[in-house]
Structure formats: structure tokens, C-alpha cells
Amino acid sequence: MQLAAPARRFTGTRDADGMAVASFVLGLVGLLVMNIVLGPVAVVLAGLALRRGTARRGRALLGLALGIADLAVLAVLVVGDGMVVWSPVG
């Protein structure tokens, strides 16, 4: 009796490409809302995508830059207002 081999998870470039795109989108959205959450997630996804050898290297690097920008905006807001919340109307 032959047992079937266990299913393998696919972690190739397709997954890495998806992570690169998700990093870019989350970093972009994080500039406007929830930068305290979306910034670090964008940075982590970009790092994973780059480590796994994504074909969308530019998109991953943009996601990394936007995630860092999210954290920089958060730091400026916390230092300036003493609060994490901001409003575009002042």
C-alpha cells in the first residue's frame, strides 16, 4: 500500500509577487489611514517579497519606502500633536 505524499505549500515567485503588490497597496493606503498598522505590515511584506525573489522588485521597493514613510508620518504626528490621530481639516 502506497501512501500519498503530503501536499506542499507553493511559496514561489507568484506568492512573492502578490506580497510585493500588497506591500505597495498597504503602504499607499497607510499614508491616509491607519498608518500605525499598515506601515509595519507593508514593510514586512516588502521584506518577505524581496527575500523570496519577487519579479516585481520595483513594486516591493516602493512598498518598503511607503511603509517607512507611513512610520515617519506617524512619528511626526506624535511629536507634533502628542497624539496618534490626525485630521486633514485641522
PyMOL Python script that loads the backbone (N, CA, C, O; Angstrom):
from pymol import cmd

cmd.read_pdbstr("""\
ATOM      1  N   MET A   1       0.840  -1.172   0.000  1.00  0.00           N
ATOM      2  CA  MET A   1       0.000   0.000   0.000  1.00  0.00           C
ATOM      3  C   MET A   1       0.888   1.240   0.000  1.00  0.00           C
ATOM      4  O   MET A   1       1.756   1.394   0.860  1.00  0.00           O
ATOM      5  N   GLN A   2       0.668   2.099  -0.948  1.00  0.00           N
ATOM      6  CA  GLN A   2       1.464   3.319  -1.126  1.00  0.00           C
ATOM      7  C   GLN A   2       0.713   4.514  -0.531  1.00  0.00           C
ATOM      8  O   GLN A   2      -0.450   4.749  -0.860  1.00  0.00           O
ATOM      9  N   LEU A   3       1.378   5.257   0.336  1.00  0.00           N
ATOM     10  CA  LEU A   3       0.771   6.456   0.898  1.00  0.00           C
ATOM     11  C   LEU A   3       1.071   7.655   0.007  1.00  0.00           C
ATOM     12  O   LEU A   3       2.152   7.763  -0.571  1.00  0.00           O
ATOM     13  N   ALA A   4       0.103   8.543  -0.093  1.00  0.00           N
ATOM     14  CA  ALA A   4       0.283   9.742  -0.915  1.00  0.00           C
ATOM     15  C   ALA A   4       1.211  10.717  -0.201  1.00  0.00           C
ATOM     16  O   ALA A   4       1.210  10.814   1.026  1.00  0.00           O
ATOM     17  N   ALA A   5       1.984  11.417  -0.973  1.00  0.00           N
ATOM     18  CA  ALA A   5       2.891  12.420  -0.408  1.00  0.00           C
ATOM     19  C   ALA A   5       2.071  13.594   0.125  1.00  0.00           C
ATOM     20  O   ALA A   5       1.033  13.935  -0.441  1.00  0.00           O
ATOM     21  N   PRO A   6       2.530  14.204   1.201  1.00  0.00           N
ATOM     22  CA  PRO A   6       1.779  15.351   1.741  1.00  0.00           C
ATOM     23  C   PRO A   6       1.800  16.527   0.763  1.00  0.00           C
ATOM     24  O   PRO A   6       2.755  16.719   0.011  1.00  0.00           O
ATOM     25  N   ALA A   7       0.745  17.285   0.798  1.00  0.00           N
ATOM     26  CA  ALA A   7       0.643  18.453  -0.077  1.00  0.00           C
ATOM     27  C   ALA A   7       1.709  19.473   0.311  1.00  0.00           C
ATOM     28  O   ALA A   7       1.960  19.708   1.493  1.00  0.00           O
ATOM     29  N   ARG A   8       2.324  20.068  -0.691  1.00  0.00           N
ATOM     30  CA  ARG A   8       3.373  21.062  -0.435  1.00  0.00           C
ATOM     31  C   ARG A   8       2.792  22.452  -0.650  1.00  0.00           C
ATOM     32  O   ARG A   8       1.984  22.679  -1.551  1.00  0.00           O
ATOM     33  N   ARG A   9       3.216  23.356   0.183  1.00  0.00           N
ATOM     34  CA  ARG A   9       2.796  24.744   0.010  1.00  0.00           C
ATOM     35  C   ARG A   9       3.606  25.386  -1.100  1.00  0.00           C
ATOM     36  O   ARG A   9       4.821  25.204  -1.180  1.00  0.00           O
ATOM     37  N   PHE A  10       2.934  26.130  -1.948  1.00  0.00           N
ATOM     38  CA  PHE A  10       3.607  26.830  -3.034  1.00  0.00           C
ATOM     39  C   PHE A  10       4.074  28.188  -2.523  1.00  0.00           C
ATOM     40  O   PHE A  10       3.256  29.043  -2.184  1.00  0.00           O
ATOM     41  N   THR A  11       5.364  28.382  -2.470  1.00  0.00           N
ATOM     42  CA  THR A  11       5.914  29.647  -1.988  1.00  0.00           C
ATOM     43  C   THR A  11       6.876  30.222  -3.018  1.00  0.00           C
ATOM     44  O   THR A  11       7.920  30.772  -2.669  1.00  0.00           O
ATOM     45  N   GLY A  12       6.520  30.092  -4.269  1.00  0.00           N
ATOM     46  CA  GLY A  12       7.387  30.553  -5.343  1.00  0.00           C
ATOM     47  C   GLY A  12       7.255  32.039  -5.609  1.00  0.00           C
ATOM     48  O   GLY A  12       6.811  32.805  -4.753  1.00  0.00           O
ATOM     49  N   THR A  13       7.642  32.427  -6.794  1.00  0.00           N
ATOM     50  CA  THR A  13       7.627  33.845  -7.138  1.00  0.00           C
ATOM     51  C   THR A  13       6.218  34.407  -7.240  1.00  0.00           C
ATOM     52  O   THR A  13       6.018  35.611  -7.078  1.00  0.00           O
ATOM     53  N   ARG A  14       5.248  33.554  -7.504  1.00  0.00           N
ATOM     54  CA  ARG A  14       3.867  34.052  -7.574  1.00  0.00           C
ATOM     55  C   ARG A  14       3.421  34.607  -6.232  1.00  0.00           C
ATOM     56  O   ARG A  14       2.807  35.672  -6.176  1.00  0.00           O
ATOM     57  N   ASP A  15       3.721  33.899  -5.152  1.00  0.00           N
ATOM     58  CA  ASP A  15       3.397  34.404  -3.820  1.00  0.00           C
ATOM     59  C   ASP A  15       4.189  35.662  -3.511  1.00  0.00           C
ATOM     60  O   ASP A  15       3.656  36.605  -2.927  1.00  0.00           O
ATOM     61  N   ALA A  16       5.450  35.681  -3.896  1.00  0.00           N
ATOM     62  CA  ALA A  16       6.295  36.845  -3.644  1.00  0.00           C
ATOM     63  C   ALA A  16       5.792  38.056  -4.430  1.00  0.00           C
ATOM     64  O   ALA A  16       5.838  39.180  -3.929  1.00  0.00           O
ATOM     65  N   ASP A  17       5.317  37.838  -5.650  1.00  0.00           N
ATOM     66  CA  ASP A  17       4.765  38.938  -6.438  1.00  0.00           C
ATOM     67  C   ASP A  17       3.516  39.503  -5.773  1.00  0.00           C
ATOM     68  O   ASP A  17       3.321  40.718  -5.740  1.00  0.00           O
ATOM     69  N   GLY A  18       2.679  38.630  -5.248  1.00  0.00           N
ATOM     70  CA  GLY A  18       1.484  39.073  -4.535  1.00  0.00           C
ATOM     71  C   GLY A  18       1.830  39.868  -3.287  1.00  0.00           C
ATOM     72  O   GLY A  18       1.164  40.851  -2.962  1.00  0.00           O
ATOM     73  N   MET A  19       2.875  39.437  -2.590  1.00  0.00           N
ATOM     74  CA  MET A  19       3.318  40.178  -1.409  1.00  0.00           C
ATOM     75  C   MET A  19       3.842  41.564  -1.786  1.00  0.00           C
ATOM     76  O   MET A  19       3.609  42.536  -1.068  1.00  0.00           O
ATOM     77  N   ALA A  20       4.547  41.649  -2.908  1.00  0.00           N
ATOM     78  CA  ALA A  20       5.075  42.938  -3.358  1.00  0.00           C
ATOM     79  C   ALA A  20       3.941  43.913  -3.671  1.00  0.00           C
ATOM     80  O   ALA A  20       3.991  45.079  -3.279  1.00  0.00           O
ATOM     81  N   VAL A  21       2.931  43.432  -4.371  1.00  0.00           N
ATOM     82  CA  VAL A  21       1.786  44.283  -4.709  1.00  0.00           C
ATOM     83  C   VAL A  21       1.016  44.669  -3.451  1.00  0.00           C
ATOM     84  O   VAL A  21       0.615  45.823  -3.301  1.00  0.00           O
ATOM     85  N   ALA A  22       0.809  43.722  -2.554  1.00  0.00           N
ATOM     86  CA  ALA A  22       0.100  44.018  -1.301  1.00  0.00           C
ATOM     87  C   ALA A  22       0.868  45.033  -0.472  1.00  0.00           C
ATOM     88  O   ALA A  22       0.267  45.914   0.144  1.00  0.00           O
ATOM     89  N   SER A  23       2.178  44.921  -0.451  1.00  0.00           N
ATOM     90  CA  SER A  23       3.003  45.870   0.279  1.00  0.00           C
ATOM     91  C   SER A  23       2.837  47.276  -0.277  1.00  0.00           C
ATOM     92  O   SER A  23       2.697  48.239   0.477  1.00  0.00           O
ATOM     93  N   PHE A  24       2.853  47.388  -1.610  1.00  0.00           N
ATOM     94  CA  PHE A  24       2.685  48.690  -2.244  1.00  0.00           C
ATOM     95  C   PHE A  24       1.321  49.294  -1.912  1.00  0.00           C
ATOM     96  O   PHE A  24       1.230  50.466  -1.545  1.00  0.00           O
ATOM     97  N   VAL A  25       0.269  48.499  -2.040  1.00  0.00           N
ATOM     98  CA  VAL A  25      -1.092  48.994  -1.790  1.00  0.00           C
ATOM     99  C   VAL A  25      -1.262  49.383  -0.320  1.00  0.00           C
ATOM    100  O   VAL A  25      -1.811  50.444  -0.022  1.00  0.00           O
ATOM    101  N   LEU A  26      -0.800  48.539   0.594  1.00  0.00           N
ATOM    102  CA  LEU A  26      -0.943  48.849   2.015  1.00  0.00           C
ATOM    103  C   LEU A  26      -0.129  50.075   2.412  1.00  0.00           C
ATOM    104  O   LEU A  26      -0.574  50.881   3.229  1.00  0.00           O
ATOM    105  N   GLY A  27       1.053  50.214   1.841  1.00  0.00           N
ATOM    106  CA  GLY A  27       1.856  51.396   2.128  1.00  0.00           C
ATOM    107  C   GLY A  27       1.200  52.663   1.622  1.00  0.00           C
ATOM    108  O   GLY A  27       1.248  53.696   2.290  1.00  0.00           O
ATOM    109  N   LEU A  28       0.590  52.598   0.452  1.00  0.00           N
ATOM    110  CA  LEU A  28      -0.085  53.750  -0.127  1.00  0.00           C
ATOM    111  C   LEU A  28      -1.318  54.132   0.692  1.00  0.00           C
ATOM    112  O   LEU A  28      -1.523  55.306   0.998  1.00  0.00           O
ATOM    113  N   VAL A  29      -2.122  53.158   1.039  1.00  0.00           N
ATOM    114  CA  VAL A  29      -3.321  53.418   1.843  1.00  0.00           C
ATOM    115  C   VAL A  29      -2.922  53.877   3.249  1.00  0.00           C
ATOM    116  O   VAL A  29      -3.607  54.702   3.853  1.00  0.00           O
ATOM    117  N   GLY A  30      -1.822  53.344   3.761  1.00  0.00           N
ATOM    118  CA  GLY A  30      -1.356  53.698   5.094  1.00  0.00           C
ATOM    119  C   GLY A  30      -0.958  55.154   5.240  1.00  0.00           C
ATOM    120  O   GLY A  30      -0.925  55.669   6.358  1.00  0.00           O
ATOM    121  N   LEU A  31      -0.657  55.829   4.141  1.00  0.00           N
ATOM    122  CA  LEU A  31      -0.358  57.258   4.230  1.00  0.00           C
ATOM    123  C   LEU A  31      -1.588  58.060   4.627  1.00  0.00           C
ATOM    124  O   LEU A  31      -1.470  59.152   5.182  1.00  0.00           O
ATOM    125  N   LEU A  32      -2.767  57.519   4.341  1.00  0.00           N
ATOM    126  CA  LEU A  32      -4.006  58.239   4.628  1.00  0.00           C
ATOM    127  C   LEU A  32      -4.704  57.761   5.891  1.00  0.00           C
ATOM    128  O   LEU A  32      -5.205  58.574   6.668  1.00  0.00           O
ATOM    129  N   VAL A  33      -4.744  56.455   6.105  1.00  0.00           N
ATOM    130  CA  VAL A  33      -5.457  55.910   7.265  1.00  0.00           C
ATOM    131  C   VAL A  33      -4.661  54.781   7.896  1.00  0.00           C
ATOM    132  O   VAL A  33      -3.948  54.053   7.206  1.00  0.00           O
ATOM    133  N   MET A  34      -4.781  54.640   9.186  1.00  0.00           N
ATOM    134  CA  MET A  34      -4.227  53.529   9.958  1.00  0.00           C
ATOM    135  C   MET A  34      -2.742  53.265   9.698  1.00  0.00           C
ATOM    136  O   MET A  34      -2.330  52.116   9.542  1.00  0.00           O
ATOM    137  N   ASN A  35      -1.944  54.331   9.653  1.00  0.00           N
ATOM    138  CA  ASN A  35      -0.522  54.142   9.379  1.00  0.00           C
ATOM    139  C   ASN A  35       0.194  53.391  10.493  1.00  0.00           C
ATOM    140  O   ASN A  35       1.266  52.831  10.261  1.00  0.00           O
ATOM    141  N   ILE A  36      -0.363  53.366  11.678  1.00  0.00           N
ATOM    142  CA  ILE A  36       0.263  52.644  12.789  1.00  0.00           C
ATOM    143  C   ILE A  36       0.224  51.130  12.555  1.00  0.00           C
ATOM    144  O   ILE A  36       1.069  50.404  13.079  1.00  0.00           O
ATOM    145  N   VAL A  37      -0.743  50.653  11.775  1.00  0.00           N
ATOM    146  CA  VAL A  37      -0.866  49.222  11.475  1.00  0.00           C
ATOM    147  C   VAL A  37      -0.333  48.899  10.081  1.00  0.00           C
ATOM    148  O   VAL A  37       0.446  47.963   9.899  1.00  0.00           O
ATOM    149  N   LEU A  38      -0.766  49.690   9.104  1.00  0.00           N
ATOM    150  CA  LEU A  38      -0.447  49.374   7.717  1.00  0.00           C
ATOM    151  C   LEU A  38       1.015  49.618   7.369  1.00  0.00           C
ATOM    152  O   LEU A  38       1.556  48.932   6.502  1.00  0.00           O
ATOM    153  N   GLY A  39       1.664  50.571   8.018  1.00  0.00           N
ATOM    154  CA  GLY A  39       3.081  50.835   7.753  1.00  0.00           C
ATOM    155  C   GLY A  39       3.967  49.639   8.056  1.00  0.00           C
ATOM    156  O   GLY A  39       4.703  49.186   7.179  1.00  0.00           O
ATOM    157  N   PRO A  40       3.917  49.112   9.284  1.00  0.00           N
ATOM    158  CA  PRO A  40       4.743  47.936   9.583  1.00  0.00           C
ATOM    159  C   PRO A  40       4.393  46.705   8.742  1.00  0.00           C
ATOM    160  O   PRO A  40       5.280  45.934   8.377  1.00  0.00           O
ATOM    161  N   VAL A  41       3.110  46.516   8.435  1.00  0.00           N
ATOM    162  CA  VAL A  41       2.717  45.375   7.608  1.00  0.00           C
ATOM    163  C   VAL A  41       3.310  45.522   6.202  1.00  0.00           C
ATOM    164  O   VAL A  41       3.776  44.541   5.622  1.00  0.00           O
ATOM    165  N   ALA A  42       3.293  46.733   5.657  1.00  0.00           N
ATOM    166  CA  ALA A  42       3.873  46.973   4.333  1.00  0.00           C
ATOM    167  C   ALA A  42       5.374  46.700   4.335  1.00  0.00           C
ATOM    168  O   ALA A  42       5.904  46.127   3.383  1.00  0.00           O
ATOM    169  N   VAL A  43       6.057  47.108   5.399  1.00  0.00           N
ATOM    170  CA  VAL A  43       7.500  46.883   5.496  1.00  0.00           C
ATOM    171  C   VAL A  43       7.810  45.385   5.549  1.00  0.00           C
ATOM    172  O   VAL A  43       8.718  44.912   4.865  1.00  0.00           O
ATOM    173  N   VAL A  44       7.064  44.652   6.351  1.00  0.00           N
ATOM    174  CA  VAL A  44       7.301  43.210   6.491  1.00  0.00           C
ATOM    175  C   VAL A  44       7.012  42.479   5.182  1.00  0.00           C
ATOM    176  O   VAL A  44       7.795  41.627   4.763  1.00  0.00           O
ATOM    177  N   LEU A  45       5.889  42.806   4.533  1.00  0.00           N
ATOM    178  CA  LEU A  45       5.563  42.146   3.265  1.00  0.00           C
ATOM    179  C   LEU A  45       6.596  42.460   2.186  1.00  0.00           C
ATOM    180  O   LEU A  45       6.955  41.584   1.399  1.00  0.00           O
ATOM    181  N   ALA A  46       7.073  43.693   2.145  1.00  0.00           N
ATOM    182  CA  ALA A  46       8.097  44.053   1.163  1.00  0.00           C
ATOM    183  C   ALA A  46       9.386  43.280   1.424  1.00  0.00           C
ATOM    184  O   ALA A  46      10.021  42.794   0.488  1.00  0.00           O
ATOM    185  N   GLY A  47       9.768  43.168   2.680  1.00  0.00           N
ATOM    186  CA  GLY A  47      10.968  42.412   3.018  1.00  0.00           C
ATOM    187  C   GLY A  47      10.854  40.950   2.641  1.00  0.00           C
ATOM    188  O   GLY A  47      11.800  40.366   2.111  1.00  0.00           O
ATOM    189  N   LEU A  48       9.708  40.356   2.908  1.00  0.00           N
ATOM    190  CA  LEU A  48       9.494  38.953   2.534  1.00  0.00           C
ATOM    191  C   LEU A  48       9.507  38.774   1.021  1.00  0.00           C
ATOM    192  O   LEU A  48      10.083  37.812   0.512  1.00  0.00           O
ATOM    193  N   ALA A  49       8.874  39.695   0.303  1.00  0.00           N
ATOM    194  CA  ALA A  49       8.843  39.594  -1.153  1.00  0.00           C
ATOM    195  C   ALA A  49      10.247  39.709  -1.737  1.00  0.00           C
ATOM    196  O   ALA A  49      10.602  38.969  -2.654  1.00  0.00           O
ATOM    197  N   LEU A  50      11.041  40.630  -1.211  1.00  0.00           N
ATOM    198  CA  LEU A  50      12.405  40.784  -1.699  1.00  0.00           C
ATOM    199  C   LEU A  50      13.259  39.568  -1.371  1.00  0.00           C
ATOM    200  O   LEU A  50      14.086  39.145  -2.178  1.00  0.00           O
ATOM    201  N   ARG A  51      13.056  39.014  -0.195  1.00  0.00           N
ATOM    202  CA  ARG A  51      13.829  37.841   0.208  1.00  0.00           C
ATOM    203  C   ARG A  51      13.482  36.617  -0.644  1.00  0.00           C
ATOM    204  O   ARG A  51      14.348  35.791  -0.932  1.00  0.00           O
ATOM    205  N   ARG A  52      12.214  36.502  -1.045  1.00  0.00           N
ATOM    206  CA  ARG A  52      11.785  35.352  -1.849  1.00  0.00           C
ATOM    207  C   ARG A  52      12.049  35.534  -3.341  1.00  0.00           C
ATOM    208  O   ARG A  52      11.743  34.649  -4.140  1.00  0.00           O
ATOM    209  N   GLY A  53      12.612  36.669  -3.715  1.00  0.00           N
ATOM    210  CA  GLY A  53      12.994  36.881  -5.105  1.00  0.00           C
ATOM    211  C   GLY A  53      11.839  37.213  -6.027  1.00  0.00           C
ATOM    212  O   GLY A  53      11.644  36.553  -7.048  1.00  0.00           O
ATOM    213  N   THR A  54      11.077  38.227  -5.677  1.00  0.00           N
ATOM    214  CA  THR A  54       9.943  38.618  -6.490  1.00  0.00           C
ATOM    215  C   THR A  54      10.386  39.156  -7.851  1.00  0.00           C
ATOM    216  O   THR A  54      11.465  39.731  -7.988  1.00  0.00           O
ATOM    217  N   ALA A  55       9.535  38.957  -8.844  1.00  0.00           N
ATOM    218  CA  ALA A  55       9.785  39.529 -10.164  1.00  0.00           C
ATOM    219  C   ALA A  55       9.396  41.005 -10.182  1.00  0.00           C
ATOM    220  O   ALA A  55       9.797  41.743 -11.083  1.00  0.00           O
ATOM    221  N   ARG A  56       8.627  41.430  -9.203  1.00  0.00           N
ATOM    222  CA  ARG A  56       8.187  42.828  -9.084  1.00  0.00           C
ATOM    223  C   ARG A  56       9.022  43.546  -8.031  1.00  0.00           C
ATOM    224  O   ARG A  56       8.493  44.075  -7.053  1.00  0.00           O
ATOM    225  N   ARG A  57      10.298  43.555  -8.241  1.00  0.00           N
ATOM    226  CA  ARG A  57      11.225  44.144  -7.278  1.00  0.00           C
ATOM    227  C   ARG A  57      10.956  45.637  -7.060  1.00  0.00           C
ATOM    228  O   ARG A  57      11.025  46.121  -5.930  1.00  0.00           O
ATOM    229  N   GLY A  58      10.654  46.358  -8.125  1.00  0.00           N
ATOM    230  CA  GLY A  58      10.367  47.792  -8.002  1.00  0.00           C
ATOM    231  C   GLY A  58       9.141  48.054  -7.155  1.00  0.00           C
ATOM    232  O   GLY A  58       9.120  48.984  -6.349  1.00  0.00           O
ATOM    233  N   ARG A  59       8.119  47.235  -7.337  1.00  0.00           N
ATOM    234  CA  ARG A  59       6.897  47.393  -6.551  1.00  0.00           C
ATOM    235  C   ARG A  59       7.163  47.094  -5.082  1.00  0.00           C
ATOM    236  O   ARG A  59       6.621  47.768  -4.205  1.00  0.00           O
ATOM    237  N   ALA A  60       7.991  46.089  -4.806  1.00  0.00           N
ATOM    238  CA  ALA A  60       8.336  45.763  -3.420  1.00  0.00           C
ATOM    239  C   ALA A  60       9.144  46.892  -2.789  1.00  0.00           C
ATOM    240  O   ALA A  60       8.934  47.231  -1.625  1.00  0.00           O
ATOM    241  N   LEU A  61      10.061  47.471  -3.546  1.00  0.00           N
ATOM    242  CA  LEU A  61      10.852  48.584  -3.011  1.00  0.00           C
ATOM    243  C   LEU A  61       9.983  49.817  -2.755  1.00  0.00           C
ATOM    244  O   LEU A  61      10.189  50.533  -1.774  1.00  0.00           O
ATOM    245  N   LEU A  62       9.009  50.065  -3.640  1.00  0.00           N
ATOM    246  CA  LEU A  62       8.067  51.159  -3.389  1.00  0.00           C
ATOM    247  C   LEU A  62       7.224  50.883  -2.145  1.00  0.00           C
ATOM    248  O   LEU A  62       6.972  51.793  -1.355  1.00  0.00           O
ATOM    249  N   GLY A  63       6.790  49.645  -1.966  1.00  0.00           N
ATOM    250  CA  GLY A  63       6.040  49.278  -0.767  1.00  0.00           C
ATOM    251  C   GLY A  63       6.866  49.467   0.487  1.00  0.00           C
ATOM    252  O   GLY A  63       6.356  49.923   1.510  1.00  0.00           O
ATOM    253  N   LEU A  64       8.153  49.114   0.411  1.00  0.00           N
ATOM    254  CA  LEU A  64       9.059  49.318   1.543  1.00  0.00           C
ATOM    255  C   LEU A  64       9.206  50.799   1.850  1.00  0.00           C
ATOM    256  O   LEU A  64       9.138  51.202   3.011  1.00  0.00           O
ATOM    257  N   ALA A  65       9.408  51.613   0.818  1.00  0.00           N
ATOM    258  CA  ALA A  65       9.556  53.060   1.011  1.00  0.00           C
ATOM    259  C   ALA A  65       8.275  53.679   1.562  1.00  0.00           C
ATOM    260  O   ALA A  65       8.333  54.532   2.447  1.00  0.00           O
ATOM    261  N   LEU A  66       7.126  53.260   1.051  1.00  0.00           N
ATOM    262  CA  LEU A  66       5.858  53.800   1.543  1.00  0.00           C
ATOM    263  C   LEU A  66       5.583  53.357   2.978  1.00  0.00           C
ATOM    264  O   LEU A  66       5.044  54.130   3.770  1.00  0.00           O
ATOM    265  N   GLY A  67       5.944  52.128   3.317  1.00  0.00           N
ATOM    266  CA  GLY A  67       5.782  51.666   4.698  1.00  0.00           C
ATOM    267  C   GLY A  67       6.645  52.465   5.655  1.00  0.00           C
ATOM    268  O   GLY A  67       6.206  52.803   6.755  1.00  0.00           O
ATOM    269  N   ILE A  68       7.875  52.771   5.246  1.00  0.00           N
ATOM    270  CA  ILE A  68       8.751  53.600   6.076  1.00  0.00           C
ATOM    271  C   ILE A  68       8.199  55.019   6.157  1.00  0.00           C
ATOM    272  O   ILE A  68       8.259  55.647   7.214  1.00  0.00           O
ATOM    273  N   ALA A  69       7.658  55.531   5.044  1.00  0.00           N
ATOM    274  CA  ALA A  69       7.043  56.858   5.058  1.00  0.00           C
ATOM    275  C   ALA A  69       5.840  56.888   5.996  1.00  0.00           C
ATOM    276  O   ALA A  69       5.621  57.886   6.683  1.00  0.00           O
ATOM    277  N   ASP A  70       5.058  55.810   6.035  1.00  0.00           N
ATOM    278  CA  ASP A  70       3.934  55.721   6.980  1.00  0.00           C
ATOM    279  C   ASP A  70       4.419  55.891   8.409  1.00  0.00           C
ATOM    280  O   ASP A  70       3.823  56.628   9.194  1.00  0.00           O
ATOM    281  N   LEU A  71       5.499  55.207   8.738  1.00  0.00           N
ATOM    282  CA  LEU A  71       6.035  55.296  10.093  1.00  0.00           C
ATOM    283  C   LEU A  71       6.621  56.675  10.372  1.00  0.00           C
ATOM    284  O   LEU A  71       6.544  57.167  11.499  1.00  0.00           O
ATOM    285  N   ALA A  72       7.209  57.304   9.351  1.00  0.00           N
ATOM    286  CA  ALA A  72       7.738  58.662   9.525  1.00  0.00           C
ATOM    287  C   ALA A  72       6.606  59.656   9.748  1.00  0.00           C
ATOM    288  O   ALA A  72       6.719  60.537  10.600  1.00  0.00           O
ATOM    289  N   VAL A  73       5.522  59.528   9.000  1.00  0.00           N
ATOM    290  CA  VAL A  73       4.357  60.398   9.197  1.00  0.00           C
ATOM    291  C   VAL A  73       3.797  60.199  10.600  1.00  0.00           C
ATOM    292  O   VAL A  73       3.441  61.168  11.272  1.00  0.00           O
ATOM    293  N   LEU A  74       3.719  58.970  11.036  1.00  0.00           N
ATOM    294  CA  LEU A  74       3.242  58.682  12.385  1.00  0.00           C
ATOM    295  C   LEU A  74       4.135  59.344  13.430  1.00  0.00           C
ATOM    296  O   LEU A  74       3.633  59.939  14.384  1.00  0.00           O
ATOM    297  N   ALA A  75       5.447  59.248  13.262  1.00  0.00           N
ATOM    298  CA  ALA A  75       6.377  59.847  14.214  1.00  0.00           C
ATOM    299  C   ALA A  75       6.231  61.364  14.243  1.00  0.00           C
ATOM    300  O   ALA A  75       6.249  61.967  15.316  1.00  0.00           O
ATOM    301  N   VAL A  76       6.087  61.979  13.089  1.00  0.00           N
ATOM    302  CA  VAL A  76       5.923  63.446  13.034  1.00  0.00           C
ATOM    303  C   VAL A  76       4.631  63.859  13.716  1.00  0.00           C
ATOM    304  O   VAL A  76       4.606  64.850  14.446  1.00  0.00           O
ATOM    305  N   LEU A  77       3.556  63.115  13.488  1.00  0.00           N
ATOM    306  CA  LEU A  77       2.280  63.446  14.110  1.00  0.00           C
ATOM    307  C   LEU A  77       2.319  63.283  15.626  1.00  0.00           C
ATOM    308  O   LEU A  77       1.756  64.096  16.360  1.00  0.00           O
ATOM    309  N   VAL A  78       2.982  62.238  16.087  1.00  0.00           N
ATOM    310  CA  VAL A  78       3.069  62.013  17.528  1.00  0.00           C
ATOM    311  C   VAL A  78       3.916  63.105  18.179  1.00  0.00           C
ATOM    312  O   VAL A  78       3.564  63.598  19.250  1.00  0.00           O
ATOM    313  N   VAL A  79       5.010  63.483  17.556  1.00  0.00           N
ATOM    314  CA  VAL A  79       5.874  64.526  18.115  1.00  0.00           C
ATOM    315  C   VAL A  79       5.178  65.882  18.038  1.00  0.00           C
ATOM    316  O   VAL A  79       5.263  66.671  18.980  1.00  0.00           O
ATOM    317  N   GLY A  80       4.493  66.164  16.934  1.00  0.00           N
ATOM    318  CA  GLY A  80       3.850  67.464  16.742  1.00  0.00           C
ATOM    319  C   GLY A  80       2.625  67.667  17.604  1.00  0.00           C
ATOM    320  O   GLY A  80       2.481  68.717  18.230  1.00  0.00           O
ATOM    321  N   ASP A  81       1.739  66.688  17.652  1.00  0.00           N
ATOM    322  CA  ASP A  81       0.471  66.829  18.380  1.00  0.00           C
ATOM    323  C   ASP A  81       0.450  66.089  19.705  1.00  0.00           C
ATOM    324  O   ASP A  81      -0.376  66.387  20.567  1.00  0.00           O
ATOM    325  N   GLY A  82       1.331  65.147  19.875  1.00  0.00           N
ATOM    326  CA  GLY A  82       1.284  64.315  21.072  1.00  0.00           C
ATOM    327  C   GLY A  82       0.191  63.257  20.985  1.00  0.00           C
ATOM    328  O   GLY A  82      -0.098  62.576  21.969  1.00  0.00           O
ATOM    329  N   MET A  83      -0.421  63.117  19.796  1.00  0.00           N
ATOM    330  CA  MET A  83      -1.492  62.140  19.591  1.00  0.00           C
ATOM    331  C   MET A  83      -1.218  61.348  18.323  1.00  0.00           C
ATOM    332  O   MET A  83      -0.457  61.791  17.462  1.00  0.00           O
ATOM    333  N   VAL A  84      -1.829  60.192  18.207  1.00  0.00           N
ATOM    334  CA  VAL A  84      -1.673  59.359  17.021  1.00  0.00           C
ATOM    335  C   VAL A  84      -2.726  59.697  15.980  1.00  0.00           C
ATOM    336  O   VAL A  84      -2.573  59.333  14.814  1.00  0.00           O
ATOM    337  N   VAL A  85      -3.786  60.379  16.371  1.00  0.00           N
ATOM    338  CA  VAL A  85      -4.908  60.693  15.479  1.00  0.00           C
ATOM    339  C   VAL A  85      -4.644  62.001  14.751  1.00  0.00           C
ATOM    340  O   VAL A  85      -4.145  62.962  15.337  1.00  0.00           O
ATOM    341  N   TRP A  86      -4.988  62.028  13.455  1.00  0.00           N
ATOM    342  CA  TRP A  86      -4.881  63.275  12.699  1.00  0.00           C
ATOM    343  C   TRP A  86      -6.071  63.456  11.813  1.00  0.00           C
ATOM    344  O   TRP A  86      -6.769  62.498  11.479  1.00  0.00           O
ATOM    345  N   SER A  87      -6.302  64.689  11.431  1.00  0.00           N
ATOM    346  CA  SER A  87      -7.431  65.010  10.583  1.00  0.00           C
ATOM    347  C   SER A  87      -6.968  65.987   9.501  1.00  0.00           C
ATOM    348  O   SER A  87      -6.228  66.925   9.800  1.00  0.00           O
ATOM    349  N   PRO A  88      -7.386  65.787   8.266  1.00  0.00           N
ATOM    350  CA  PRO A  88      -6.949  66.693   7.207  1.00  0.00           C
ATOM    351  C   PRO A  88      -7.541  68.096   7.302  1.00  0.00           C
ATOM    352  O   PRO A  88      -7.025  69.024   6.679  1.00  0.00           O
ATOM    353  N   VAL A  89      -8.617  68.266   8.071  1.00  0.00           N
ATOM    354  CA  VAL A  89      -9.248  69.583   8.193  1.00  0.00           C
ATOM    355  C   VAL A  89      -8.669  70.407   9.328  1.00  0.00           C
ATOM    356  O   VAL A  89      -9.033  71.573   9.485  1.00  0.00           O
ATOM    357  N   GLY A  90      -7.806  69.849  10.099  1.00  0.00           N
ATOM    358  CA  GLY A  90      -7.141  70.629  11.135  1.00  0.00           C
ATOM    359  C   GLY A  90      -7.756  70.420  12.419  1.00  0.00           C
ATOM    360  O   GLY A  90      -7.321  71.001  13.413  1.00  0.00           O
TER     361      GLY A  90
END
""", "prot")
cmd.dss("prot")
cmd.show_as("cartoon", "prot")
cmd.util.cbc("prot")
cmd.orient("prot")
